[in-house]
Amino acid sequence: MPRFSMLPTLLREITVQRTLPREPEPDLVMDDAEQVAAYTEAGRIDGVMAAAYLFQTARITQTIQGCGKVVDLGCGPATQLTQIAQLNPDTHFLGVDLSAEMLDQAEQYVHKLGINNIDFLQADITDIKQIEDNFADAVISTMALHHLPSQQLLEQCFNEIKRINKTNGAIYLVDFGRLKSLKSAIYFAYMNARYQPHIFSLDYERSLRAAFLKEDFEQLSEKIFGDKCLLYATFPMPILVVIKTPDRGKSSANLQSRLRSLRSQLSSRYRAELNDIRMLFKLGGLKTILLATITNLVSKNI
Ligand SMILES: C[S@@+](CC[C@H](N)C(=O)[O-])C[C@H]1O[C@@H](n2cnc3c(N)ncnc32)[C@H](O)[C@@H]1O
């Protein structure tokens, strides 16, 4: 069950009329040094995004199994991307971002960890001229699409994803979905305020205000990707929306044990948060075999 403190917000989102309009992010890309540093810190294994990162790492890994070249759009400081790349050493990743500050952090981080299966490209994800047609075996993007100023640019980005991806390529896009009320957005943005710098909470609030609607994603996914992708959202409130192709093949026991080890490194607070995310997505129809508990895996013979 989601934490008790979340219940009033869940009830509000089920019962109220939508009043929260879209307010695009004040800055097109994230290149303020203080903001970038706070965001990078939040992505560490003990940072406030640790639970969400681990969920996405597991889910993305299930979706990109066996893919040779994967492009990550809006990779930011690559804290999420490096976790994915470390678990998928036979895959080559290309992180794309427009912010030089973010890419600088990303390169330093990858160098520090000694990772050699990630390259970076400074480019606009709505017009990625530098990448040729049918280049990728998979295109992924985590928490970046709400930065696009308009639905028209979101559509342009989806068209670019289709163009650079192989016909049978995998897709995994995850972003915030807009909540109905400002009060709910404020609750989530400041839920962990005492554990994070104020600038990160503010950034989170701006992201939730800039989020597209689940319906916007639904409409564009159907228009551009057709029945190749399915859309899933956390339920009962679509604060996270995932557009993805079906999972590929079975994951190895080694992968599962590495993910369990990452989960065991989370503090109890973030483990509880991971359970919340898994539960809300499961209610929305998206299961995560790779993060199932050992008992679950044994009983299902996975
Ligand atoms: C919130 S961060 C997400 C970073 C990372 N994917 C993660 O999950 O932690 C969004 C990133 O998208 C980048 N971005 C925003 N608009 C962009 C655009 N049009 N082209 C390329 N990158 C963009 C920003 O610079 C920022 O680094």
The ligand as an SDF file (V2000), in Angstrom:
LIG
                    3D

 27 29  0  0  0  0  0  0  0  0999 V2000
   15.2840   16.7700  -15.5700 C   0  0  0  0  0  0  0  0  0  0  0  0
   16.6780   16.4350  -16.5410 S   0  0  0  0  0  0  0  0  0  0  0  0
   16.6020   14.6540  -16.7210 C   0  0  0  0  0  0  0  0  0  0  0  0
   17.9590   14.0320  -16.7550 C   0  0  0  0  0  0  0  0  0  0  0  0
   18.0310   12.5120  -16.7800 C   0  0  0  0  0  0  0  0  0  0  0  0
   17.3980   11.9600  -17.9460 N   0  0  0  0  0  0  0  0  0  0  0  0
   17.4590   11.9070  -15.5200 C   0  0  0  0  0  0  0  0  0  0  0  0
   16.5080   11.1100  -15.5900 O   0  0  0  0  0  0  0  0  0  0  0  0
   17.9810   12.1990  -14.4480 O   0  0  0  0  0  0  0  0  0  0  0  0
   16.1560   16.9630  -18.1460 C   0  0  0  0  0  0  0  0  0  0  0  0
   17.2990   17.1850  -19.0950 C   0  0  0  0  0  0  0  0  0  0  0  0
   16.7620   17.4440  -20.3940 O   0  0  0  0  0  0  0  0  0  0  0  0
   17.6030   18.4090  -21.0160 C   0  0  0  0  0  0  0  0  0  0  0  0
   16.8540   19.0740  -22.1160 N   0  0  0  0  0  0  0  0  0  0  0  0
   15.7760   19.8570  -22.0170 C   0  0  0  0  0  0  0  0  0  0  0  0
   15.3580   20.2530  -23.2420 N   0  0  0  0  0  0  0  0  0  0  0  0
   16.2010   19.6870  -24.1350 C   0  0  0  0  0  0  0  0  0  0  0  0
   16.3000   19.7050  -25.5520 C   0  0  0  0  0  0  0  0  0  0  0  0
   15.4100   20.3730  -26.2970 N   0  0  0  0  0  0  0  0  0  0  0  0
   17.2790   19.0020  -26.1340 N   0  0  0  0  0  0  0  0  0  0  0  0
   18.1950   18.3110  -25.3940 C   0  0  0  0  0  0  0  0  0  0  0  0
   18.1390   18.2620  -24.0410 N   0  0  0  0  0  0  0  0  0  0  0  0
   17.1660   18.9260  -23.4200 C   0  0  0  0  0  0  0  0  0  0  0  0
   17.9880   19.3450  -19.8840 C   0  0  0  0  0  0  0  0  0  0  0  0
   19.1600   20.0940  -20.1870 O   0  0  0  0  0  0  0  0  0  0  0  0
   18.1890   18.3530  -18.7390 C   0  0  0  0  0  0  0  0  0  0  0  0
   19.5240   17.9330  -18.6700 O   0  0  0  0  0  0  0  0  0  0  0  0
  1  2  1  0
  2  3  1  0
  2 10  1  0
  3  4  1  0
  4  5  1  0
  5  6  1  0
  5  7  1  0
  7  8  2  0
  7  9  1  0
 10 11  1  0
 11 12  1  0
 11 26  1  0
 12 13  1  0
 13 14  1  0
 13 24  1  0
 14 15  1  0
 14 23  1  0
 15 16  2  0
 16 17  1  0
 17 18  1  0
 17 23  2  0
 18 19  1  0
 18 20  2  0
 20 21  1  0
 21 22  2  0
 22 23  1  0
 24 25  1  0
 24 26  1  0
 26 27  1  0
M  CHG  2   2   1   9  -1
M  END
$$$$
